[in-house]
Amino acid sequence: MPAIVPVVPAAGQESVWDYPRPPRVEPCHDLITIELGGVMVARTTASWRVLETSHPPTYYLPRDAFAPGVLRPAQGSSWCEWKGQAAYFDVVTPEEVALRAAWTYPRPDAGYEVLLDAVAVMPGAMDRCTVGGELVTPQEGGFYGGWITSAVVGPFKGGPGTQGW
């Protein structure tokens, strides 16, 4: 496997290679918006960023930041070695349904308790996600829910050939 060469961050940027493992959770007060099917499904200035080595941030929004009725419990679950057992939601609007596109940790493991009742979404399954007014680029791969903005540099895990990072 070739050596991973992190991009050197410019002023005002963060390298995902400086993020810790296990991941750190920190509050975020930037305006976060999520749109699907022409509907603003979530909006908040009180979210949390989960920061893990090689991953762009994943944003967790308070459940009450989501419009009524847009989160529908979905089948299945997954497990994170740090945060615990995740449960899923479909994100539903009158015009569109994004299956299993959001998740939460009903009983987060120690160190991640602030994520209780918080919900993250896969930005690639939404029409539009923004951080502080900037349009988000979804993390490649469809497994991780990272939000790429101009504030973070990689390379990012998730794309082809990165599974072993």
N, C-alpha and C positions, 0 to 999 in steps of 0.2 A: 504494500500500500504506500503510495507517495506521501511525503510529509505534508501536513496541513500547515499552510502559511496564512496566519491571521492578517486581515487587512488592518493597517495602522489607522486608528480613528483620528479624524480631524477635530479641531476645536468644537466642542458641543456635541460630540458623538461618543458612543460607547461601543466597545468591542464585545461581542457575545463570548469571546474567549477569555474575558475578564470576569464573566459571571461565575458564581460558585457551583459546586456540586457537593452536597445536595443543594437544591435550588433555594434561593432567597425569595421571600415575599415582601413587597414594599407597597405602601400606599401610593396612589396616583391621583392627582387632582386636575389633570388635563381633561377637557371635554371629550368623552368617548361617545360615538354614535354608531348605531348599527341599523341598516336598512335592508328589507327584503320585500319583494313584490310591491314596490312603490310605497311601503309603509315604514315609518320610523318605529322599529320594534324595541329599541332601547336607547337610552340617553342618560348620561350621568357625569358628574365631576367628582365622584367618590368611588374609585375602583381600586383594584390591587393588581400589581404586575408580578408575575412569577418569572424569575430570572434564573436560567440554568445554562451551564456551559454549552456552547455551540448552538443554542436555540435563541431565536428572537423572542422578545417578551410575549407571554400569554396574558391577556387581560381578563380579569374576573370582575363582573359587575354585580352589585347587590341585586337580589331577585326582584326587588321592587322598582328597579330601574327599567324593567321590561314592561311593555304595554300589557294590560290585562288580556289574558287568553292566548298570547302568542307562544307560550311554552306548554307543550303537551307531553306528558311523560311517555317515554319510548321504551321498548323492550331492550334487554341486555345491559351489560355493565362491563367495565374494564378495571384494571388494577394498576395503580402507580406505586412504584417502590417507595416513594416519599410521601405522597399525599393520601394513599389508601384506595378504597373502592369507589369508583365513579358510577354515577347513574346518568342516564341520557334523557334528552328532550328532543322532540321535533320542534322546529320553529315554524309557526303556522300564521299565514296571513290570508286574506280573502283570495288573493291571486296566486299564491305560491306556498309550497310546503317543502322545507329543507329537513329531510329525514336524519335523525340522530346527529344534528348539527350543533347541539349545545350539550354541555355536561356540568355536573355539580358533584361535590363530595358531601353526601349526607352526614357522614361521621369522619371528618378529616383526621388524619393521624397527628400526633403531637408535633408541634411546631408550625402547623398549617391551620390551626383552629380559626383564624380570621376568614378562611374560605367557606366556613359554614354559611349556608344560604346564599352563596355567591355562584354565579353562572358564567361560564366561558363559552364562546362560540368559535366555530371554524370559520375564519374570515373568507375562505374560498367558497363556502356554501352560501354566503350572503351576497346581496347585490353590491353593498358598499359598507365599509367600516372605516371610521376615521379616528385619529388621535390628535387632539388639538387642532382640528380642521384639516389635517393632512390625510389624504387617502392612503389606506394601508395596502401593502402587497402581501398576499397570503404566503406563509411558509410552504415550500414545495413538499410534496409527498403525500398529503392527505391523511397523515397519521397524527402529526403534531399540530397544535393550534396557534403557532406563532404569528405575530403581527409585525411585519417589517415596515419601518419608516426610515426616513433619512437620518434619524438619530442613532441608528444601530448599523454596525458593519459586521461582516462575517469572515470567512464563509460560514454558511448556515447548514446545519444538519437537516436532512429530510429529502434532498434531491437524490438522483441516481448516484450510486457509488459512495454514499455517506453512511450507510447502515452500520458499518463497523467503527465509526468514530466514537 
